[in-house]
Each structure stands twice: as C-alpha cells, then as structure tokens.
Amino acid sequence: MRIAFFIALLALTGCASAPSRINNACAIFEQRDGLFNNWARDAKRVEQEFGVPVPVLMATIYVESSFQPYAKPRRKYVLGVIPWGRISSAYGYAQALDGTWKTYQKDTGRWSARRSNFGDAIHFVGWYHKRSVRLNGISPTDSRNLYLAYYAGHRGYERGQFTTAIRGAAQKSANMAQRYEAQLRQCGY
C-alpha cells in the first residue's frame, strides 16, 4: 500500500513542474511520457481533432509560459514598489484569459478542464487556433499568424496593429515551431 502511495505521489509531483529541456520537443515528450501524463499522446490527439500540427501547438505554449503550469503575468505596482493586481487574468500553460477559458469550456463541454493541466491547456490552444483558421483565414501551419491571433484576439488580429514585442513573440513562435518540427521528425514522435 505504501509503495502504491509513493508511486502515485511521484506521478503527481512530476506533473507540477516544467520539463527541464524545453528547447527540444523530443526531450519534452521523453520527460512526460507516463501512463496518465503523456504529453505526446495529448498533443497528437489535439492535432487530430483540430488539424493544427503538434509543433505549432507546442511553440505557442513555449512562448506563452515556457511550459510552466502555474505561469501568471507580472504584477502591477502602486508607487513602483507595492505589489497590486496582475496585468491580466492569463494563467497556466496556455496563458488563457478567464473569459476566453470560460468560452472554451462552454463550447467544448470540458467544464472540469484546468489551465494548469497540460492536456487541457494544449486542447485549448488547438481549439483557439482552429477558431483562428475559421474566423481569420489563417493556415493551420502558419505559427506566426496563429500566434498573432492568439495574443491579440481575433478582432485584434483583423485590425493588424501589433507592437514590436508582439511581432517578436510571434516570430519566436514560428522559429520554435520549425525547430520542434525538425526535432520531432528525427525522434519519430
């Protein structure tokens, strides 16, 4: 009984931290290839459901949270020193905003989905990117423009007014998607 408890405890603690080698998709999947916590399996299911390639999905999460399950945006400060609220409600792997997450839960019926659960977060990213494909006419393989729509929202993407920082993050996503794609071809995921 104690052995089963410790195995379960180890499995759960492995879920609560980011993988150590996030620049390599093969290493990420190797670090998270458990029976219940299998990121490659989760990512492939999302790719099949929404038609967005695994490297694009993973690159979005890489840029948004660096695979940190409890990632939050920086805090606001009053008088430059007193911590106040956060600059947005973004949270978790996908940095999904509260309102967008609720829309996702309603649209998909996944009411128990959590932003700090990788399987739920990557499903959210696939769902959102699929909406960008439909609403904004973006190719499902266009990591750069999918990221711009992800960050700015569908209406913001239509307006096309992006800061230099947002454009840089979108290019970082595109570069990482290409890198992940090449890596995944080599390791056979």
C-alpha positions in Angstrom: 0.0 0.0 0.0 2.8 2.4 0.9 4.6 1.7 -2.4 1.4 2.5 -4.4 1.0 5.7 -2.5 4.6 6.8 -3.2 4.3 5.9 -6.9 1.1 8.0 -7.1 2.8 10.8 -5.2 5.8 10.8 -7.6 3.5 10.8 -10.6 1.6 13.8 -9.3 4.7 15.8 -8.4 6.1 15.2 -11.9 3.0 17.0 -13.3 3.6 20.1 -11.2 6.9 21.3 -12.7 8.1 22.3 -16.1 10.2 20.0 -18.2 13.9 20.8 -17.9 14.8 20.9 -21.6 12.1 23.0 -23.2 14.1 23.8 -26.4 13.9 20.2 -27.5 10.4 18.7 -28.3 11.7 15.2 -28.1 13.2 15.8 -24.7 9.9 17.3 -23.5 7.9 14.3 -24.6 10.5 11.9 -23.1 10.2 13.7 -19.8 6.4 13.5 -19.9 5.7 10.0 -21.2 3.8 8.5 -18.3 0.8 6.3 -18.4 -1.5 9.1 -17.2 0.6 12.1 -18.0 1.7 11.6 -21.6 2.2 14.9 -23.4 3.0 13.4 -26.8 -0.3 11.5 -26.8 -2.2 14.6 -25.7 -0.6 16.7 -28.4 -1.3 14.2 -31.1 -4.9 13.9 -30.1 -5.3 17.7 -30.4 -3.6 17.7 -33.8 -6.1 15.1 -35.0 -9.1 16.9 -33.5 -8.3 20.4 -34.7 -5.9 19.9 -37.6 -3.2 22.1 -36.0 0.3 20.5 -36.1 2.0 19.4 -32.9 5.0 21.8 -33.4 2.7 24.8 -33.7 0.8 23.8 -30.6 4.0 23.3 -28.6 5.6 26.5 -29.9 2.6 28.5 -28.7 2.9 27.1 -25.2 6.7 27.6 -25.3 6.3 31.3 -25.9 3.3 31.8 -23.6 4.6 30.0 -20.5 7.8 28.2 -21.1 5.8 25.1 -20.1 5.3 26.5 -16.5 1.9 25.0 -15.3 1.2 27.9 -12.9 2.5 30.8 -15.0 1.0 34.2 -14.4 1.7 37.6 -15.9 3.7 40.1 -14.0 2.1 42.2 -11.2 1.2 45.9 -11.3 2.9 48.1 -8.7 1.5 51.1 -6.9 4.1 53.8 -6.4 6.5 51.5 -8.1 7.0 49.3 -5.0 3.7 48.0 -3.6 2.6 44.8 -5.4 -1.0 45.1 -6.7 -3.1 43.0 -9.1 -1.8 41.3 -12.2 -1.9 43.0 -15.6 -4.3 40.3 -16.9 -6.1 37.2 -15.8 -3.9 35.0 -18.0 -2.9 31.7 -16.3 -1.3 28.3 -16.8 0.5 26.7 -19.7 -1.6 28.4 -22.4 -1.9 31.8 -20.5 -5.6 31.7 -21.3 -7.6 34.6 -20.0 -10.5 33.9 -17.6 -13.2 34.9 -20.2 -11.7 33.0 -23.1 -11.2 29.9 -20.9 -14.9 30.1 -19.9 -15.9 30.3 -23.6 -13.7 27.3 -24.3 -15.3 25.3 -21.5 -18.8 26.2 -22.7 -18.0 25.5 -26.4 -16.3 22.2 -25.7 -18.3 21.0 -22.7 -15.0 20.5 -20.8 -16.2 22.1 -17.6 -13.6 20.4 -15.4 -10.6 21.5 -17.6 -7.8 23.3 -15.8 -5.3 25.7 -17.2 -2.6 24.1 -15.1 -3.2 20.7 -16.8 -1.1 20.2 -19.9 -3.7 18.1 -21.7 -6.4 20.7 -21.1 -4.1 23.6 -22.0 -2.9 22.1 -25.3 -6.6 21.2 -26.1 -7.4 24.9 -25.5 -4.6 26.1 -27.8 -5.8 23.7 -30.6 -9.4 24.9 -30.1 -8.3 28.6 -30.3 -6.1 28.1 -33.3 -8.9 26.2 -35.1 -11.1 29.2 -34.5 -8.4 31.5 -35.9 -8.3 29.3 -39.0 -12.0 29.6 -39.4 -12.5 33.3 -38.4 -9.3 34.8 -39.7 -8.5 32.5 -42.6 -5.0 31.6 -41.2 -3.4 28.4 -42.3 -3.2 25.8 -39.5 0.6 25.5 -40.2 1.2 29.3 -40.0 2.6 29.5 -36.5 3.5 33.2 -36.7 0.0 34.4 -37.7 -1.7 31.9 -35.4 0.3 33.3 -32.5 -0.6 36.9 -33.5 -4.3 36.0 -33.4 -3.8 34.1 -30.2 -2.2 37.0 -28.5 -4.2 39.9 -30.0 -7.6 38.0 -30.2 -9.5 37.5 -33.4 -10.6 41.1 -33.7 -7.2 42.4 -32.8 -5.7 40.3 -35.5 -8.1 41.7 -38.1 -7.1 45.2 -37.1 -3.4 44.2 -37.6 -2.0 46.7 -35.1 0.8 44.8 -33.3 3.6 46.1 -31.2 7.2 45.3 -31.9 7.2 43.0 -28.9 4.1 41.0 -30.1 5.6 40.7 -33.6 8.9 39.4 -32.0 7.0 36.9 -29.9 5.1 35.7 -33.0 8.4 35.2 -34.8 9.8 33.4 -31.8 6.8 31.0 -32.0 7.3 30.5 -35.7 11.0 29.8 -35.3 10.4 27.4 -32.4 7.7 25.6 -34.4 10.2 25.0 -37.2 12.7 23.7 -34.7 10.3 21.4 -32.9 9.1 20.1 -36.3 12.7 19.1 -37.3 13.3 17.6 -33.9 10.1 15.5 -33.9 10.9 14.2 -37.4 14.3 13.0 -36.1 13.0 11.2 -32.9 9.9 9.8 -34.6 7.1 11.3 -32.4 
